């Protein structure tokens, strides 16, 4: 039986490290300022924003470390390389966001019964500074977030912080104008809900990669049909389609040849690889060729019967 592998080189993940490092420094400084101001003013919303900023800084530290580790080459222990560490980092960051959102929501609910006084001017002033810093930090990671699920999770931390700071400014202004103290837990609850919504939406594709699900937008049956449409192919079975990481789709399949026998195997596989790359963006294919009378007794089309 013949085997074949097609490989595509990934872009250098080192680009943008300096931006991530600056984002970490800025977020840590902002966290200290917000905690002090939140305690002084008695604003839960401001402290909530500070806690989220601390999570931002930690998420960026995790993202930064994951980028470094992901550059390590394959070895005897990690034969697929270390690229998936960025997906694991994203899972950690999204999970942290969900925990923080649930905690803030519970604290906000408890404050509805006895809303404390809040020094509105302090809240508005510090949240205004935070909004500028959060927006700048988000811009530092925005371009990187387009190509990395790892950085995307950290970017969402900063984006939600910027929006949270804007909401805190509104809350502080309403307290100053109308002494409406309930607005503080209301804003906190809104921030928590928004964080939770974005986190759940972001963690789903991360979990799919770790569970070796097929790439989004690629129909497995369509892939099977495309392979079987290649001249010289009778059928395909034991097909596995998954993502090594967010950029690399991989395929493994048994291909039953039709007609020319094993002498045509190399030509058929070249055609299959070209079609997979062109039609589905599948850049890594492992193909095992079989003859009709020498194939597997189990010809389950997708996956294996013992899986």
C-alpha positions as CSV (number, residue, x, y, z in Angstrom):
1,X,0.0,0.0,0.0
2,X,1.3,3.5,-0.9
3,X,1.2,6.5,1.4
4,X,1.7,10.2,0.5
5,X,1.9,13.4,2.4
6,X,1.5,17.0,1.2
7,X,2.8,19.8,3.3
8,X,2.3,23.6,3.4
9,X,4.6,25.8,5.4
10,X,2.9,28.1,8.0
11,X,3.7,31.8,8.2
12,X,6.2,32.9,10.9
13,X,4.3,33.3,14.1
14,X,6.9,35.7,15.5
15,X,5.5,38.7,13.7
16,X,3.9,41.1,16.2
17,X,5.5,39.9,19.5
18,X,6.5,43.4,20.4
19,X,2.9,44.7,20.0
20,X,1.7,41.9,22.3
21,X,4.3,42.8,24.9
22,X,3.4,46.4,24.9
23,X,-0.3,45.5,25.3
24,X,0.7,43.5,28.4
25,X,2.5,46.4,30.0
26,X,-0.3,48.9,29.3
27,X,-3.0,46.6,30.7
28,X,-1.1,45.9,33.9
29,X,-0.6,49.6,34.5
30,X,-4.3,50.3,33.8
31,X,-5.4,47.6,36.2
32,X,-3.5,49.1,39.1
33,X,-5.1,52.5,38.5
34,X,-8.6,51.1,38.2
35,X,-8.4,49.0,41.3
36,X,-7.3,52.0,43.4
37,X,-9.9,54.3,41.9
38,X,-12.6,51.6,42.2
39,X,-11.9,51.2,45.9
40,X,-11.8,54.9,46.5
41,X,-15.1,55.6,44.7
42,X,-16.9,52.5,45.9
43,X,-17.8,51.5,42.2
44,X,-18.3,47.8,41.6
45,X,-18.5,48.6,37.9
46,X,-15.1,50.2,37.9
47,X,-13.5,47.3,39.9
48,X,-15.2,44.9,37.5
49,X,-13.5,46.7,34.7
50,X,-10.2,46.5,36.5
51,X,-10.6,42.7,37.1
52,X,-11.3,42.3,33.4
53,X,-8.3,44.4,32.6
54,X,-6.2,42.1,34.8
55,X,-7.6,39.1,32.9
56,X,-6.7,41.0,29.7
57,X,-3.1,41.3,30.8
58,X,-2.9,37.6,31.9
59,X,-4.5,36.5,28.6
60,X,-1.9,38.5,26.7
61,X,0.9,36.9,28.8
62,X,-0.6,33.5,27.9
63,X,-0.9,34.4,24.2
64,X,2.6,35.8,24.2
65,X,4.0,32.6,25.7
66,X,2.0,30.4,23.4
67,X,3.3,32.2,20.3
68,X,6.9,31.5,21.6
69,X,6.2,27.8,22.2
70,X,4.4,27.4,18.9
71,X,7.7,28.1,17.1
72,X,9.4,25.0,18.4
73,X,10.0,22.4,15.7
74,X,8.5,18.9,15.7
75,X,10.4,16.4,17.9
76,X,10.0,12.8,19.2
77,X,7.4,13.8,21.8
78,X,5.4,16.2,19.6
79,X,5.6,14.8,16.1
80,X,2.9,17.2,14.9
81,X,4.8,20.2,16.3
82,X,3.7,22.7,19.0
83,X,1.4,24.8,16.9
84,X,-1.7,23.7,18.7
85,X,-0.5,25.3,22.0
86,X,-2.0,28.5,20.6
87,X,-5.4,26.8,20.4
88,X,-5.0,25.6,24.0
89,X,-4.1,29.1,25.1
90,X,-7.3,30.4,23.4
91,X,-9.3,27.8,25.3
92,X,-7.8,28.9,28.6
93,X,-8.5,32.6,27.9
94,X,-12.1,32.0,26.8
95,X,-12.7,29.8,29.9
96,X,-11.3,32.5,32.1
97,X,-13.6,35.1,30.5
98,X,-16.6,32.9,31.2
99,X,-15.7,32.4,34.8
100,X,-15.1,36.1,35.3
101,X,-18.5,37.0,33.6
102,X,-20.4,34.6,35.9
103,X,-18.7,36.0,39.0
104,X,-19.4,39.6,38.0
105,X,-23.0,38.8,37.3
106,X,-23.5,37.2,40.7
107,X,-21.9,40.2,42.4
108,X,-24.1,42.6,40.5
109,X,-27.3,40.7,41.5
110,X,-26.3,40.9,45.1
111,X,-25.9,44.7,44.9
112,X,-29.4,45.2,43.6
113,X,-30.7,44.7,47.2
114,X,-28.4,47.3,48.7
115,X,-26.7,49.5,46.1
116,X,-23.9,51.5,47.7
117,X,-22.9,55.1,47.0
118,X,-20.6,55.7,44.2
119,X,-18.3,58.8,43.5
120,X,-19.4,59.5,40.0
121,X,-16.6,61.9,39.0
122,X,-13.9,59.4,39.9
123,X,-15.7,56.7,37.9
124,X,-16.1,58.9,34.9
125,X,-12.5,60.2,34.9
126,X,-10.8,56.8,35.4
127,X,-13.1,55.0,33.0
128,X,-12.4,57.7,30.4
129,X,-8.7,57.1,30.7
130,X,-9.4,53.3,30.6
131,X,-11.4,53.7,27.4
132,X,-8.5,55.3,25.6
133,X,-6.0,52.8,26.9
134,X,-8.3,49.8,26.1
135,X,-8.9,51.1,22.6
136,X,-5.2,51.5,22.0
137,X,-4.4,48.0,23.3
138,X,-7.1,46.5,21.1
139,X,-5.6,48.3,18.1
140,X,-2.2,46.7,19.0
141,X,-3.6,43.2,18.7
142,X,-6.3,43.8,16.1
143,X,-4.3,43.0,13.0
144,X,-2.7,39.9,14.7
145,X,-6.2,38.6,15.7
146,X,-7.2,38.1,12.1
147,X,-4.7,35.2,11.7
148,X,-4.6,33.7,15.2
149,X,-7.3,32.2,17.3
150,X,-4.9,32.7,20.2
151,X,-4.5,36.4,19.8
152,X,-8.2,36.7,18.8
153,X,-9.2,35.5,22.3
154,X,-6.8,38.1,23.9
155,X,-8.1,40.8,21.6
156,X,-11.7,40.1,22.7
157,X,-10.6,40.7,26.3
158,X,-9.4,44.2,25.2
159,X,-12.4,44.9,23.0
160,X,-14.9,44.1,25.7
161,X,-12.9,46.2,28.1
162,X,-13.2,49.2,25.8
163,X,-16.9,48.7,25.6
164,X,-17.1,48.1,29.3
165,X,-15.3,51.4,30.0
166,X,-17.8,53.2,27.8
167,X,-20.7,51.7,29.8
168,X,-19.0,52.7,33.1
169,X,-18.8,56.3,31.8
170,X,-22.5,56.3,31.1
171,X,-23.2,54.8,34.6
172,X,-21.1,57.4,36.4
173,X,-22.7,60.2,34.5
174,X,-26.2,59.0,35.4
175,X,-25.2,58.8,39.1
176,X,-23.9,62.4,39.0
177,X,-27.0,63.7,37.3
178,X,-29.8,61.7,38.9
179,X,-28.2,59.8,41.9
180,X,-29.5,56.6,40.3
181,X,-27.3,54.1,42.2
182,X,-28.9,51.1,40.7
183,X,-27.2,51.9,37.4
184,X,-23.9,50.6,38.8
185,X,-25.0,46.9,39.2
186,X,-27.1,47.2,36.0
187,X,-24.0,48.2,34.0
188,X,-22.0,45.5,35.7
189,X,-24.6,42.9,34.8
190,X,-24.6,44.2,31.2
191,X,-20.8,44.0,31.0
192,X,-20.9,40.4,32.4
193,X,-23.6,39.4,29.9
194,X,-21.7,40.8,26.9
195,X,-18.4,39.1,28.0
196,X,-20.3,35.8,28.4
197,X,-21.9,36.0,25.0
198,X,-18.6,36.8,23.2
199,X,-16.8,34.1,25.1
200,X,-19.2,31.3,24.4
201,X,-19.2,32.3,20.7
202,X,-15.4,32.3,20.6
203,X,-14.9,29.0,22.5
204,X,-17.0,26.9,20.1
205,X,-14.5,27.0,17.1
206,X,-11.6,26.5,19.5
207,X,-13.3,23.4,21.0
208,X,-14.0,22.1,17.5
209,X,-10.3,22.3,16.6
210,X,-9.3,20.4,19.8
211,X,-12.0,17.8,19.1
212,X,-10.6,17.4,15.6
213,X,-13.8,18.4,13.9
214,X,-13.9,19.1,10.2
215,X,-13.2,22.7,9.1
216,X,-16.0,25.1,9.1
217,X,-17.6,25.5,5.7
218,X,-16.2,22.2,4.4
219,X,-18.8,19.5,3.8
220,X,-17.3,16.0,4.3
221,X,-19.7,14.4,1.8
222,X,-18.6,17.0,-0.8
223,X,-15.0,16.1,-0.1
224,X,-15.7,12.4,-0.6
225,X,-17.6,13.2,-3.8
226,X,-14.7,15.3,-5.1
227,X,-12.2,12.5,-4.5
228,X,-14.4,9.9,-6.2
229,X,-14.8,12.2,-9.2
230,X,-11.1,12.0,-9.9
231,X,-10.4,9.7,-12.9
232,X,-9.0,6.4,-11.7
233,X,-10.8,6.4,-8.3
234,X,-13.5,3.8,-7.7
235,X,-14.4,4.8,-4.1
236,X,-13.1,6.3,-0.9
237,X,-13.4,5.1,2.7
238,X,-12.0,5.6,6.2
239,X,-11.9,9.4,5.5
240,X,-10.9,11.7,8.3
241,X,-11.0,15.4,7.9
242,X,-9.7,17.8,10.7
243,X,-7.7,20.9,11.5
244,X,-4.2,20.7,12.8
245,X,-4.7,24.3,13.8
246,X,-6.8,27.2,12.5
247,X,-4.8,27.6,9.3
248,X,-4.1,24.0,8.3
249,X,-6.8,21.5,7.2
250,X,-5.7,17.9,7.0
251,X,-7.2,14.8,5.4
252,X,-6.6,11.1,5.7
253,X,-8.3,8.5,3.5
254,X,-8.2,5.1,1.9
255,X,-8.7,5.4,-1.9
256,X,-9.7,2.4,-3.9
257,X,-8.3,2.6,-7.4
258,X,-10.2,1.7,-10.5
259,X,-8.7,0.4,-13.7
260,X,-5.0,0.9,-14.1
261,X,-3.9,-0.6,-10.8
262,X,-1.1,0.5,-8.5
263,X,0.9,1.8,-11.4
264,X,-1.5,4.8,-11.6
265,X,-1.4,5.5,-7.9
266,X,1.0,8.4,-8.0
267,X,-0.9,10.1,-10.8
268,X,-4.2,9.6,-9.1
269,X,-2.9,11.0,-5.8
270,X,-1.5,14.1,-7.5
271,X,-4.9,14.8,-9.0
272,X,-6.6,14.3,-5.7
273,X,-4.3,16.6,-3.8
274,X,-4.6,19.3,-6.5
275,X,-8.4,19.1,-6.3
276,X,-8.5,19.1,-2.5
277,X,-6.3,22.2,-2.4
278,X,-8.2,24.1,-5.1
279,X,-11.7,23.3,-4.0
280,X,-11.5,23.0,-0.2
281,X,-8.1,24.6,0.9
282,X,-7.0,21.2,2.3
283,X,-3.2,21.5,2.3
284,X,-2.2,18.3,4.0
285,X,-3.4,14.9,2.7
286,X,-2.4,11.4,3.7
287,X,-3.7,8.9,1.1
288,X,-3.6,5.2,1.2
289,X,-4.3,3.4,-2.1
290,X,-5.9,0.0,-2.5
291,X,-7.0,-2.3,-5.3
292,X,-10.7,-3.5,-5.3
293,X,-9.8,-7.1,-4.4
294,X,-7.1,-6.2,-1.9
295,X,-8.7,-3.5,0.2
296,X,-10.0,-3.2,3.8
297,X,-12.8,-5.6,4.9
298,X,-14.4,-2.5,6.6
299,X,-15.2,0.1,4.1
300,X,-17.0,2.6,6.3
301,X,-17.1,5.9,4.3
302,X,-16.3,8.3,7.1
303,X,-14.1,7.3,10.1
304,X,-13.5,3.8,11.3
305,X,-16.0,1.3,12.7
306,X,-13.9,0.9,15.8
307,X,-13.5,4.6,16.5
